[in-house]
Amino acid sequence: MTSMSREENGYFGEFGGSYVPEALQQVMDVLEEQFYKFKDDRAFNEELQFYLKEYVGRENPLTFAENLTKQIGGAKIYLKREDLNHTGAHKINNAIGQILLAKRLGAKRIIAETGAGQHGVATATAGAMFGLPVTIYMGSVDCERQALNVFRMELLGAKVVPVTKGQGRLKDAVEEALGDLIQNHEDTFYLLGSAVGPHPYPTMVKHFQSIISEESKRQIIEKEGKLPTAVVACTGGGSNAIGAFAHYLDEDVRLIGVEPVEAATMSEGVPAVLHGFKCLTLLDEKGEPRPTYSIAAGLDYPGVGPEHSQLKVSGRAEYVTASGQEALEAFQLLSKIEGIIPALESSHAVAHAIKLAKELSEEDIIIVNLSGRGDKDVEQVYKMLSSK
């Protein structure tokens, strides 16, 4: 099977590009030049691999969810354990890669956006490690429901700026971060956490997150002697999913992204420009980005990465929805029978994998990208369950 998703001049089909002011475009041009210079540079990659192994803790396991498989029936379910990374999620893969690039560009200051807080924690962690000051923009609503991650970021030395405009969520945090970059681009590096934004960010984030599928592809062949039937990952902006899909794009493997039904960008979105790039976007009757909500703050975004948009329209990948209730049930089930507490974001993927496994045979294999652990969500889930 041949992938129909290939970047060309910053575009994946009609999606992607760089729709930014001229001053910011100059910054993007330098970033693109330097990224392509260093991504294949031997010394850069040796340093990146060193920190991924010695600091992040890679490679992480591909765990057979034996208890879940037995209880559900049907296909074997494997979990790619990004939850075991230092800081508890896949976000650190990209944060380390980008901050090493920022060092080479001579940046004096790092900024980032965050929704669930995991990218903010990863960026703050990388900033502490490499001695660079970090400012994190986070929606005020997300600051409240992810208060523990706000404290973690501050504990790591980062300045957290609550964004009160708009809905006070991830979309608004991205806008504030882009505004900061426009004003301070001479000494500031924007360490963007998802596979969104103006070119070259979607390609750069995919590059640093593709280690997920690089490892899982090798691991599943070692364990089962064949490729999986399907790879399942949650999709908000799309960083963990594009990393989980990357090395399977040209293989005969189903790629399934799982969105929250409350923010179903792939199902209901239309092509539009959002945050400097073109993607499938949820719009209201005025043509403005539509308000969204998900119990998982990291999935609460009205757009999606441009490569995912192209994978959707080309038919190479499937995109489905899971409700907050389904994610909550999967969160509890995986915790109780596997002893693994998943992030609410990842729980959407687990919820769909449970449905899918029942439809497949025992010869089939599903890999679920467990993009993060649920420590950050336990208080929120406790409150939701207690209120019932």
Secondary structure, DSSP 8 states (H G I E B T S, - for coil): ------EETTEETTEE-----HHHHHHHHHHHHHHHHHTT-HHHHHHHHHHIIIII--S--EEE-HHHHHHH-SSEEEEEEGGGSTTSBTHHHHHHHHHHHHHHTT-SEEEEEESSSHHHHHHHHHHHHHT--EEEEEEHHHHHHTHHHHHHHHHTT-EEEEE-STTSSHHHHHHHHHHHHHHHTTTEEE---SS-SSTTHHHHHHHHHTHHHHHHHHHHHHHHSS--SEEEEE-SS-HHHHHHHGGGTTSS-EEEEEEEGGG-HHHH-EEEEETTEEEEE-B-TTSSB-----SSGGG--S---HHHHHHHHHTSSEEEEE-HHHHHHHHHHHHHHHS--B-HHHHHHHHHHHHHHHHS-TT-EEEEEE-BBGGGGHHHHHHHHHT-
